[in-house]
Amino acid sequence: EVKNASFPPEVKRGRTLYVKYVSAEMKSGGSSNGPMGYALAKEGFKKLTTPEAVTVVSLYEPKALASIPGSKNAQSYDKMLTDEAFWQVFEFSFVAGKPYTKADVDAGLKVAVITEKMAKQLFQTTDVVGKTLLLNYTDYTVCGVVKDVSTLATAAYSQVWVPLTSQGVYKDETNKITGRYRVFILAKDKNDFPIIKEEAEKLRRKYNESL
């Protein structure tokens, strides 16, 4: 039930498709398996027209060292890189501010959404929208604060979320297939699953031809 029943923020599990891993087969022999590269996510899934929303998020992101300007104390927090559609696929309860937007992601702005617990530990309050947060010694501006998320929400869980474009999305993608990302696809209706898979297959073939 924990893996399949809907609960916040993963309240739309019944109409969500998950693309966790991909496989790249080399013409010279051998294969590479793991999370997908951003180029594949963008061309193979973000261009889907049938779903309500498609989000690209990081997988296995290292913890972030977080502090506030002027403080000598820093703590480690779970971090996730996402695009703006993440906030449409999953429903978070915002106690302050709002999520980052497509314009923010397109511009690669260093903005962040953090949990209540993180806000209270670092700032002693949740009234922190607009304040500066140091993530790995880099300035980020807090744009929103959400209620804490259970670790059982394995797709959406984190303690801080930032735009994937704020950290360089293309740098480690050697074969344009595997990388550091996974995709979640929100269908308008679960009956659309076969249509979405068929459309994704067409995009996959088109992307393969471009390599």
C-alpha positions in Angstrom: 0.0 0.0 0.0 2.9 2.4 0.8 4.3 1.8 -2.7 1.0 2.1 -4.6 -1.7 4.0 -2.6 -2.0 7.8 -3.2 -0.9 10.1 -0.3 0.5 13.6 -0.2 2.4 14.8 -2.1 2.1 11.7 -4.4 -1.7 12.0 -4.6 -1.9 11.2 -8.4 -0.1 7.8 -8.4 -3.0 6.2 -10.1 -2.4 8.2 -13.3 1.4 8.6 -13.1 3.9 6.7 -15.3 7.5 6.3 -14.0 10.6 6.2 -16.2 13.5 5.4 -13.8 16.2 3.8 -15.9 17.3 3.5 -19.5 19.8 1.3 -21.4 22.2 2.5 -24.1 23.5 -0.2 -26.4 26.8 0.7 -28.1 27.4 0.0 -31.8 30.9 -1.1 -30.8 29.5 -3.5 -28.3 28.6 -3.3 -24.6 25.9 -1.3 -22.9 25.4 1.3 -20.3 22.4 1.3 -17.9 21.1 3.8 -15.4 19.3 7.1 -15.1 18.8 9.0 -18.3 20.6 12.0 -19.7 18.9 15.4 -19.8 19.0 15.4 -23.6 17.0 12.2 -23.8 14.6 13.4 -21.2 14.0 16.6 -23.1 13.7 15.1 -26.5 12.1 11.8 -25.7 9.6 12.7 -22.9 9.2 16.5 -22.4 7.9 16.7 -26.0 5.0 14.3 -25.3 1.7 16.0 -26.1 -0.8 13.5 -24.6 0.0 13.8 -20.9 -1.1 16.5 -18.6 2.5 17.1 -17.4 6.0 15.6 -17.7 8.7 16.4 -15.1 12.4 15.7 -15.2 14.1 15.2 -11.8 17.5 14.1 -10.6 18.2 10.7 -9.1 20.8 9.9 -6.5 21.6 13.5 -5.9 24.3 14.0 -3.1 23.2 15.8 0.1 23.6 19.5 0.1 25.5 21.4 2.9 23.2 24.2 3.9 23.7 27.3 6.1 22.8 30.9 6.2 25.0 33.9 5.6 27.1 34.8 8.6 26.6 31.5 10.4 29.4 29.1 11.2 27.0 26.2 11.4 26.1 24.0 8.4 23.9 20.9 8.1 23.4 18.3 5.4 20.0 18.0 3.7 18.6 15.8 1.0 18.5 17.7 -2.3 16.6 17.2 -5.5 16.9 18.9 -8.9 13.7 19.4 -10.8 12.0 21.4 -13.5 8.8 23.5 -13.0 6.4 20.7 -13.9 7.4 18.8 -10.8 5.0 21.0 -8.8 2.2 20.1 -11.2 2.8 16.3 -11.0 3.0 16.3 -7.2 0.9 18.3 -4.8 2.8 19.9 -1.9 1.3 21.9 0.9 3.0 25.4 0.8 3.1 27.1 4.2 4.9 30.1 2.6 5.7 31.4 -0.8 5.3 29.4 -4.0 7.2 27.0 -6.3 9.7 28.2 -8.9 8.3 28.8 -12.4 9.2 27.8 -16.0 10.7 31.3 -16.4 12.9 30.6 -13.3 14.0 27.2 -14.7 14.6 28.6 -18.2 16.8 31.4 -16.7 18.7 28.9 -14.5 17.9 31.0 -11.4 19.3 29.9 -8.1 16.0 29.6 -6.1 14.9 26.9 -3.7 11.9 25.4 -2.1 12.6 24.0 1.4 10.7 22.1 4.1 9.3 23.5 7.3 11.8 21.6 9.4 14.7 22.9 7.3 13.5 26.5 7.6 13.1 26.3 11.3 16.5 24.6 11.8 18.3 27.2 9.8 16.2 30.4 10.3 14.2 29.5 13.4 11.0 30.5 11.5 9.1 29.5 8.3 8.8 33.2 7.3 11.8 32.9 5.0 10.6 33.7 1.5 13.1 36.0 -0.2 15.9 35.2 2.3 19.3 33.9 1.2 20.2 30.3 1.8 23.7 28.9 1.2 23.7 25.5 -0.6 27.2 24.1 -0.9 28.4 27.7 -0.3 26.4 29.1 -3.2 23.7 31.7 -2.7 20.1 30.6 -3.3 17.0 32.6 -2.7 14.1 30.8 -0.8 10.9 31.1 -2.9 8.8 28.6 -1.0 8.4 26.5 2.2 6.4 23.3 2.2 5.2 20.9 4.8 7.7 18.1 5.6 7.5 15.1 3.2 7.6 11.4 4.3 10.6 9.4 3.0 8.0 6.9 1.9 7.1 9.3 -0.9 10.1 8.0 -2.8 9.4 9.9 -6.0 8.8 13.3 -4.5 10.8 13.2 -1.2 13.5 15.7 -0.5 14.2 18.5 2.0 15.3 21.1 -0.6 14.3 21.3 -4.3 16.1 23.6 -6.8 15.9 24.1 -10.6 18.0 21.5 -12.4 19.3 24.3 -14.7 20.9 26.0 -11.7 23.6 23.4 -11.6 24.5 22.6 -15.2 22.5 19.7 -16.6 24.6 18.6 -19.5 28.1 18.3 -18.1 28.3 14.5 -17.4 26.4 13.1 -20.4 28.9 11.3 -22.6 26.6 9.2 -24.7 23.5 11.5 -24.8 21.4 8.6 -23.4 22.4 7.9 -19.8 23.0 10.6 -17.1 21.5 11.6 -13.8 17.8 12.1 -14.4 14.4 10.2 -14.3 11.0 11.2 -15.6 7.5 11.2 -14.2 4.6 11.4 -16.6 1.2 12.6 -15.3 -1.6 11.4 -17.6 -5.0 13.2 -17.8 -6.6 9.7 -17.4 -5.0 6.3 -16.7 -6.7 5.1 -19.8 -4.3 7.2 -21.8 -1.3 5.1 -20.7 -1.2 3.0 -23.9 -1.4 6.2 -26.1 1.4 7.8 -24.1 3.6 4.7 -24.4 3.0 4.6 -28.1 3.9 8.3 -28.5 7.0 7.9 -26.3 8.1 5.0 -28.5 7.9 7.2 -31.6 10.0 9.9 -29.9 12.5 7.2 -28.8 12.9 6.1 -32.4 13.3 9.6 -33.6 15.9 10.4 -31.0 17.8 7.2 -31.8 18.0 8.3 -35.4 19.5 11.6 -34.4 22.5 10.0 -32.6 
